[in-house]
Amino acid sequence: MTIRMRLALQFGIILAVTLMLFSAVVYYFSYRTGRAAFTNSLFARALVVGHVYADGANRTDEASRVSYRRYLRQFYRTLPEEEVRVYDENFRLVFREGASPRGVVPPARLRSVQQSGQEVWLEPNYYQMVGRRYHDRQRQRTFIIIASSVDTDHAEQLQSLRVILAGGLLVALVLVGIGGWFFAGQALRPMQRMVQEVDGITGSDLHRRLTQDKEGQDEVSHLAQRFNRLLDRLETAFVGQRTFVRDASHELRTPLTSLIGELEVALLQERPAAEYRRVLQSTLDAARLLKDLTNGLLQIARASNDPSQIARTTVRLDELLLQAHEEMQRRHPTSRIDLEFPESAGPATAPYLVWGNEALLLSAMLNVLENACKFSGEAGHPVVASLSTQAGRVSLQVHDQGVGMSEADRQQVFVPFFRAESVRTVPGHGIGLPLTAKIMDLHGGAIQVQSELGKGTRVRLELPLA
């Protein structure tokens, strides 16, 4: 079932239930009001009968009493199936006029009227019976007057009301169904346009966006905005993936070409053992470059994953820095790395504690220290790594006095496989700083690079304290 049909049905059902409840309330109060009005009318007529009957009974001459009885009979011939009965104190019927097929009045009702003063009995088919106790003050007698009739006028009015309410409900449902279908289509028209536009977006044209109302603040406009933001992220991811694949293919091709060339030259003719050893050493170096490049690509892929899927724990950055220092001393034994731990402005216990993935954070430290050692130049210029905390953040600052880079090169250091012009002769792949930037972003941190050509580079890593 379509949303348009569902909306029209739901709106129709809600309105139908509302109209039915409203009609039921109107019908109920009309019924109660009509019944009450007819009951009051019967009581009033019973009171008049009591006055006339008592007045006629108090007459001394028989002619007057006959005249009053004739008047009562004429008075009580105006309502449908109307009947009046007058009983004395001993429940004996002393006057009756009308032809009602209801039979005798039960003694229990007469006793009830005598005790309470008046009673009302509602019976099926709009038949009513009322009883009233009447006291004759002149002769100090008490009568019980029972009046009954059928409320045919009210029955006809209720019948007409039922027809009107049913017809009105039916007409209202038809109009609501047509109107609901039309207005649901109008409301869903932007959604249909969005569906058509989404169907036209493929992987080759992710630059296209959904049309959105600049002044619209409804849910459809919000959905278009969110979807366009999703397309922005998808386009960025696709472009980054294509760029990454292209650059990775280029970088992998260089050592592979070197490997193939060396092996093909070595197989052309017989060579001395020293020449074979040189070829094997060159092949080994190229294989190591391939391994390092592959590891770097895998780390970038891992750092690009969903942050929620990366295991995290509390990590001591000072201990991690010491571990990275030992690894760098193994890789670059001739390089000098000085560690500084200034007085911390953070908590006295575990001032360098952060929440993150230990392996990724160690990789970020190694990348920064590796670059500093490779580009430091002479061994007499040490690399300084300073760890400090301030304002709820811990920062690692690595400063070298190497070749540095120009401002134009510095602005592209986070582009994968980019290498500055001043360090093209130094072995590397250009993935260290981009990987470090991704790792910092996953941990809610930041990386800053300051460099000046010929005067060295300063890299600053910042992470929030745990």
Buried (B, 14 or more C-beta within 10 A) or exposed (E): EEEBEEBBBEBBEEBBEEBEEEBEEEBEEBBEEBBEEBBEBBBEBBBBBBEBBBBBBBEEEEEBBEEBBEEBEEBBEEBEBBBBBBBEEEEEEEBBBBEBEEEEBEEEBBEBBBEEEBBBBEEEEBBBBBBBBBEBEEEEBEBBBBBBBBBEBBBEBBEEBEEEBEEEBEEBBEEBBEBBBEBBEEBBEBBEBBEEBEEEBEEEEBEEBBEBEEEEEEEBBEBBBEBBEEBEEEBEEEEEEEEBEEBBEEBBEBBBEBBEEBBEEBEEEEBEEEEEEBBEEBBEBBEEBBEBBEEBBEBBEBBBEEEEEBEBEEBBBBEBBEBBBEBBBEEBEEBBBEBEEEEBEBEEEBBBBBBBBBEBBBBBBBBBBBBBBBBBBEEEBBBBBBBBBEEEBBBBBBBBBBBBBBEEBBEEBBBBBBBBEBBEEEEBBBBBBBBBBBBBBBBBBBBEBEBEBEEBBBBBBBBBBB
